[in-house]
Amino acid sequence: MTAEKVDQIYNLLAGALDPDSLEVVDEGYKHLGHGGEGKGHFLVRIVSPAFTGQSAIGRHRLVYGALASMMPDQIHALAIEAKAPGE
């Protein structure tokens, strides 16, 4: 199930933000026992031209917007490393 969520996150972000690079990492193992089991904890590393001129908050909003259909029912926690090309 988690691999399916990783693929879904990847596909949503790729479709919405046309990234130069994108990595989605399942980090659920780091969060066992504190709640949110079954929903998923993920790390997203993404480089996209869509982030050019955006603040960190703006970049995160773009990522969360792309994943809105999964929040909060399928994603419990999301760490984001978002950069523009050349950063």
C-alpha positions as CSV (number, residue, x, y, z in Angstrom):
1,M,0.0,0.0,0.0
2,T,2.8,2.4,0.8
3,A,4.5,1.9,-2.6
4,E,1.2,2.8,-4.2
5,K,1.0,6.0,-2.2
6,V,4.6,6.9,-3.2
7,D,3.7,6.4,-6.8
8,Q,0.5,8.4,-6.4
9,I,2.4,11.3,-4.7
10,Y,5.1,11.1,-7.5
11,N,2.5,11.2,-10.3
12,L,0.5,14.1,-8.8
13,L,3.6,16.2,-8.3
14,A,5.0,15.4,-11.7
15,G,1.7,16.3,-13.4
16,A,1.2,19.5,-11.5
17,L,4.8,20.9,-11.2
18,D,6.7,19.5,-14.2
19,P,9.8,18.9,-12.1
20,D,13.4,18.7,-13.3
21,S,13.9,16.1,-10.5
22,L,11.6,14.5,-8.1
23,E,12.1,11.9,-5.3
24,V,9.5,10.6,-2.9
25,V,10.7,8.7,0.1
26,D,8.5,6.6,2.5
27,E,9.6,7.7,6.0
28,G,6.9,5.8,7.9
29,Y,9.5,3.7,9.7
30,K,10.7,6.8,11.6
31,H,7.3,7.5,13.1
32,L,6.1,4.1,14.4
33,G,4.1,4.3,17.6
34,H,3.1,8.0,17.6
35,G,-0.1,7.9,15.6
36,G,-0.9,8.2,12.0
37,E,0.0,4.6,11.2
38,G,-1.5,3.6,7.9
39,K,-1.7,7.1,6.6
40,G,1.9,7.6,5.7
41,H,4.9,9.8,6.4
42,F,6.8,11.0,3.4
43,L,9.8,13.1,2.3
44,V,9.6,14.9,-1.1
45,R,12.7,16.3,-2.7
46,I,11.7,18.3,-5.8
47,V,13.3,20.8,-8.2
48,S,10.9,22.6,-10.4
49,P,10.8,25.8,-12.5
50,A,7.5,26.4,-10.8
51,F,9.4,27.4,-7.7
52,T,11.4,30.2,-9.3
53,G,10.8,33.4,-7.5
54,Q,8.7,31.6,-4.8
55,S,9.3,31.9,-1.1
56,A,9.7,28.6,0.9
57,I,6.0,29.0,2.0
58,G,4.9,29.5,-1.6
59,R,6.8,26.4,-2.7
60,H,5.2,24.4,0.1
61,R,1.8,25.7,-0.9
62,L,2.3,24.5,-4.5
63,V,3.3,21.0,-3.2
64,Y,0.4,20.8,-0.8
65,G,-2.0,22.1,-3.5
66,A,-0.8,19.3,-5.9
67,L,-1.4,16.7,-3.1
68,A,-4.7,18.1,-1.9
69,S,-6.6,15.0,-2.9
70,M,-4.5,12.9,-0.5
71,M,-4.5,15.3,2.4
72,P,-5.1,14.5,5.3
73,D,-6.6,11.0,4.8
74,Q,-3.7,9.4,3.0
75,I,-0.7,11.5,4.1
76,H,-0.1,12.0,7.9
77,A,3.2,13.9,7.6
78,L,5.1,15.4,4.7
79,A,8.6,16.8,4.7
80,I,9.4,19.0,1.7
81,E,12.7,20.0,0.2
82,A,11.6,22.2,-2.7
83,K,14.1,24.1,-4.9
84,A,14.2,26.0,-8.2
85,P,16.6,24.9,-10.9
86,G,20.2,26.1,-10.1
87,E,19.7,26.2,-6.4
